[in-house]
Amino acid sequence: TFSPSSTTLGATYTPSAGDIASGSITLTLTATNACLNTVDNVIITITPAPTSSAGIDQVICAGSLVNLNGVVTIAGGGQWTTTGSGFFAPNDSALNAIYVPRNADTTAGTVTLILTTTGNGKCIAVSDSMVVIIESKPAANFAHTPACINGAINFSDVSTVANGTIVSWNWDFGNGTSILQNPANTYTVLGLQTVTLIVSTTAGCSDTIVKTIFVNVLPV
């Protein structure tokens, strides 16, 4: 269809689905209200538009690399760019490049990677983006109530993480285990006991802490 109308010399033509499917169209301009009606034609070839797919969003741990697997079609290639300060290896034109985040990316906690088509012929370049969330390594830590033989000892998770969310806790009390965030445990033996806590984030970033506690007799 012509916009605003077929009688406007500077009109815009929008191809139909049939035009696109056929691959070419012929537009005819006819002079009117003239001594002699004249006609001129122009053939327009329609090629498929390029596409770009950067891939799905990723969540990684600080210090990890981002493995890319971009896909472009109807284009000669693609080029990666970043909103962060990292770099692409071996280069930004490799669709399966590796993105290496820098400290500023880790501090920000997120970076967007954009894949733009190149070698587009007469078509306009298109882009697609993916968001990479960079989670920090957590710092495992815990506290506990007084440890007495045959009495329940309450353990409290006090682990922290700058970027990310801790989602799992694995406790080893030496005489049992737990996956609760704040469990309790009872010892039936006096003396030193080793307690281990491993915490992990959504991205699988983990940290381990080992503490030794002394189990006393119950006060009388």
Stockholm file with secondary structure:
# STOCKHOLM 1.0

chainA/1-220         TFSPSSTTLGATYTPSAGDIASGSITLTLTATNACLNTVDNVIITITPAPTSSAGIDQVICAGSLVNLNGVVTIAGGGQWTTTGSGFFAPNDSALNAIYVPRNADTTAGTVTLILTTTGNGKCIAVSDSMVVIIESKPAANFAHTPACINGAINFSDVSTVANGTIVSWNWDFGNGTSILQNPANTYTVLGLQTVTLIVSTTAGCSDTIVKTIFVNVLPV
#=GR chainA/1-220 SS CEESCTTCTTCEECCCHHHHHHSEEEEEEECCSSSSCCEEEEEEECCCCCEEECCCCEEEETTCCEECCCEEESSSEEEEEESSSCEEESCTTCTTCEEECCHHHHHHSEEEEEEEEECCTTSCCCEEEEEEEEECCCBCCEEECCCBTTSEEEEEECCBCSSSCEEEEEEECSSCEECSSSCEEECCSCEEEEEEEEEEETTCCEEEEEEEEEEBCCCC
#=GC SS_cons         CEESCTTCTTCEECCCHHHHHHSEEEEEEECCSSSSCCEEEEEEECCCCCEEECCCCEEEETTCCEECCCEEESSSEEEEEESSSCEEESCTTCTTCEEECCHHHHHHSEEEEEEEEECCTTSCCCEEEEEEEEECCCBCCEEECCCBTTSEEEEEECCBCSSSCEEEEEEECSSCEECSSSCEEECCSCEEEEEEEEEEETTCCEEEEEEEEEEBCCCC
//
